[in-house]
Amino acid sequence: MSNQKQNKDSASKGADKVKRYGKYYKTVKPSSKTENVKQSAVSKAKRPSANYRKKNAKQPVKNEAFDSPVKIAFLGGLNEVGKNLTVIEYNNEMIVIDCGLAFPDASMPGIDLVIPDFTYLEKNADNVKAIFITHGHEDHIGGLSYLLKTVNAPVYSTKLTLGLVECKLSEAKISGKVKLNPIKPDDVIKVGGFSVEAIHVNHSIPDALAFAIRCKEGVIIHTGDFKIDSTPIDGGMMNLARLGQLGNEGVLALLADSTNAERPGYTESERKVGESFENLFRKAGQRRLIVATFASNIHRVQQIINVAASLGRKVALSGRSLENVVAISQELGYLNVPDGIIIGIDAVKQYTDEELVIITTGSQGEPMSALTRMAMSDHRKVKIGPNDCVIISATPIPGNEKTVSKVVNELMKLGANVVYERMYDVHVSGHACQEELKLVLGLVKPKFFIPVHGEQKHLRKHASMGEAMGIPTDNIIMVANGTEVAFHSENRFTMSDVPAGNVFVDGYGVGDVGSLVLRERKLLSEDGVIVVSAVVDAVSGYNLSMPEIHSRGFVFVKESTELFDEAQLLVLNLLDKYSQTKRRDVNALKNRIKEEMLRFMYEKTKRSPVIIPVIQEI
């Protein structure tokens, strides 16, 4: 019976009969995430004859279940954009692929960053043998410095990526305490029971990699973020030939980037943006040019510098992250910058508008970014005016559309001419579109396919492409953060749960802001706060002064004197009742004031402010 026929029978009947060395087994699909799936023999009527068994008695019988399954745990990057973190385990040895962060949304007031929950890795810190990084974007390296404080494992990646990692480790004051190992495409790294091969891919940052992870039980390919660019800026096309070779040898599982799974066709080459810059810069004439892009998009920065140099313009950098990335890229040879073309942001006033190009951060409308401060007239060095042409060379990340639109509107109010993606080809994605994703699926021909890196709609669309490419539906695995997939054989797997979630970074605090604090912050932002303070006798419980009521973010006190007078009487009545009780508990009094004040304010205003009673006993 051929493998192709077995897969067909398996998809249609839910189980297949697999012949292995003279014996037949029945593979049963798991009915739930944690169910242990066991093989059972088929009925005696369907077994081979006694003569057949005797003839083949000396042949080894292969047990379908691996002695030790290879496991893949997902701690981030699924049903979301960012915070990518994948763990691969075999024989109690673990390697980590990427460790990124995500940026907070509107439901997280006051939060600076969101990183993965490292509980699972911290509990198994001794088993973590290495960390491999696909590329240097924040959603893949931003959480690394937080992880390395508790799980000290060697880090492997390309020179540029490690340069950016080293910068983050220095900021976290752990530089020199972690071993950083530079690797190149085609290198094979032996780590414990794993052999990890680095494969060159194209992305919006140089030195991006995919990884082929080989252990005794098969090959797992993790694409990282990628696209297929036949004319890349750095001259190196994605190594499709190697993916095809691995596919012919046999791949157990493919984990592939799903970010652009909804977009048909192919992603444009990065060189397309360079052509647009050339046209827009020439049309700008005597205007000052301001280009906003991702700090880590070295290819984009290189093209801006190239066009500026050809037109005799100086280039100034605005944004600390941009300055760091450019300095590291120059030092490592990833940026070719003509002498004297880059000037400090403090020197822009020494040049006329037609002599300047300013590259800035803030393409996503981040509140504290350089471009946003320019738009709000809050930038100390750059003032926007009618003679400015602002080019936003990026696509809004899902959820950032409103903030980007606000920045565009504010820039236009100041008289600037604003160019953004929908108007001209000033941005191309770094992620593969549908035809590129299909090509990779066709080359790799994985036994199992797991879509990763994207929201649910992206993962679902990518899964449907895998099905269209001939991968059996039962072999396409949809997972979420906190899922571990264990491959027990070529034909079956089980799923279980591992600890996962969001850890909020607020200033120097990591993980000290939880859901309750966020809920309180949200309430404060929506309905404000009322503080009720009173002084009572510690022995008799009598009220010793008129209670005071203070409000912030609720109503304007001077225009609501009647409301607060009524609230004050309410508190006085509660204090009188408290003095008359035989068993007095000041905490019970606080709860009573809180409940009654909340009820009263809602009846009067239909608002539910945070009530904070402060009772002092003397």
C-alpha positions, 0 to 999 in steps of 0.5 A, a space after each residue: 500500500 503506497 504512502 499516498 494511498 494511506 494518506 488518502 484513506 486516512 483523510 476519508 475514513 479517519 484512520 489508515 492501515 499502515 503496513 510496516 515490516 510485515 505487521 499492520 497497525 491502525 493509526 487513531 486520530 486524537 479526539 482532544 488536545 490531551 488525549 493519549 493516542 495509542 495504536 491498536 492492531 486490526 482485527 484478526 480477520 485482516 491480519 496476515 497469514 501465519 505463514 507470512 508472519 513466520 516468513 518475516 519473523 526475523 525482520 525488525 518491527 518498527 514501533 510507530 510511537 517514538 521513544 521520545 516525541 519531538 515537541 513544539 511549544 508556542 509561547 507567542 506569535 499566534 493570533 497576534 502580530 508580534 511577540 514571536 517565541 517558539 520552543 522545540 524540545 527533544 529528549 529533554 533538550 530545548 532550543 528557542 526560536 526568536 523572543 520578541 515583543 508586541 506593542 500595547 493597544 488601546 486596552 492597555 493604558 500606561 503599558 510600554 511593552 508586552 513580552 511573552 510569559 517565560 514561566 515555561 522556559 524558566 521552569 526548564 532553564 537547565 534544559 534550554 541549550 540555545 536560542 536562535 534568532 531569525 532576524 533583528 526586528 523588535 517582534 523577534 528580539 525585543 523580549 530577549 533581554 528580559 528572558 536572558 536575565 533568568 535563562 542564560 543560554 547562548 544566542 545564535 544569529 547573523 552579525 547584524 542581528 547580534 549587533 542589534 541584540 548586543 545594543 539591547 543587552 547593553 541597555 539591560 546592563 547584561 552585556 558580556 554575560 551572554 555568549 553571542 555566536 555569529 553564524 552565516 547562511 548554510 552554517 550547521 550548528 550542533 546543539 545537544 541532540 539538534 542540528 540546526 541549519 541556517 537558510 538565507 531568506 529575504 525580508 525587510 532587514 538584511 541577514 534574515 534566516 530560516 532554520 531547518 532543525 533536525 533531530 533523530 525523528 525528523 526535520 522541522 523547518 521554521 521560515 521566520 519572516 520572509 518574502 521571495 525577492 528576485 532583485 533584493 538590495 543586498 544581492 542575495 535571493 532566498 535559498 529556494 533550492 535548499 528548501 527544495 532539497 530538504 523537501 525531497 529528503 522529507 520534512 516532518 513539519 513546516 512552520 511558515 510566516 502567515 502575515 500576508 496570507 490574505 494578499 494575492 500574488 507576489 510581494 513587490 521587490 524592495 527596489 520598487 521603493 527606490 524608484 519611487 524615492 527617486 521620482 518623489 525626491 526630484 519632484 520635491 524641488 526646493 522642499 525639505 524632505 522628511 521620510 518616516 520608516 522603520 528604524 530597522 529597515 536598513 535596505 530602505 535607509 540605504 536607498 534614501 541615502 543613495 537618492 539623497 547623495 545623487 541629488 546633493 542633499 545631506 541626511 539627518 537622523 531623528 530618533 534614538 533607535 534609528 541612530 543606533 541601528 544606522 551606527 551598528 549597520 555602518 560599523 558591520 558593513 551593512 550600510 554604505 554611507 558616503 563620507 560627510 553625507 550624514 549630519 547631526 539633527 542639531 545641524 539642520 538649521 545650517 542648511 536650506 530646505 532643498 539641501 536636506 533629507 531627514 529620516 525619522 522614526 514614527 511611521 506607526 504613529 507612536 505617541 513619543 516618536 519623532 514624527 508624532 512630536 513633529 506633527 504636534 509641534 513638540 519636536 525641539 529641532 524640527 518644525 513642520 511648515 508648508 515647505 516640507 514634503 513628508 513621506 511615510 514609508 510604511 504600512 500601518 500595523 493592524 490596530 495602528 490605522 487611527 494613530 497613523 491617520 491622526 499624525 497625517 492629519 496633524 502634519 497636513 494642518 501644519 501645511 506639509 505635503 504628506 505622501 503615504 503608501 496608498 498614494 505612491 509606491 513608497 512601501 513594500 511589505 517584507 512578508 510573502 504573499 499567497 503565490 510565494 507561500 504556495 511556492 514554499 509549501 510546494 518545495 518543502 512538501 511537509 508531512 505536517 503544516 503549522 501556520 504561524 506569525 499572524 492573526 487568526 484570519 491570517 492563519 486560517 487563510 494560510 491553512 486553506 492554501 496548504 489544503 489546496 496544495 494537497 496537504 491532508 486536512 488532518 495534517 494541518 495543525 491550527 494552534 494558539 499561544 500556550 499549545 504544545 504539539 508532540 509528534 509521536 510518529 510520522 502519522 500522528 500527534 497530540 496536543 497539550 497546554 503549556 503556560 503562556 500569556 502576556 507580561 506587561 512592561 511598565 517603566 522598570 516594572 516587569 509583570 507587576 501590572 496585571 489584569 486588575 490594575 489594567 481594569 482599574 486604569 481603564 475605569 480611571 480613564 473612562 469615569 475618573 476617581 472620587 476620594 472620600 476622606 473622614 476622621 472618626 474617634 477610634 473608641 466611640 466611632 463618632 465622626 470628628 470632622 466634616 467629610 471631604 470629597 475630592 474628584 479627578 476626571 469625573 465632573 467639574 466640581 465648581 459646576 456640581 456643588 449640589 451633587 457633592 453636597 448631597 454626596 457629603 450628606 450621604 457620607 455623614 449619615 453613614 458615619 452616624 450609623 457607624 457610631 451607633 453600631 456595637 461592633 465597629 469595623 473600619 474596613 466594613 465602613 470603607 466598603 459601605 461608603 464605597 458601595 453607597 457612593 457608587 450607587 448614588 453617583 450612578 443614579 445621578 450621572 449614569 457614571 461609575 467612577 472609582 471610589 476611594 474611601 480614606 478613614 483615619 482613626 484617632 
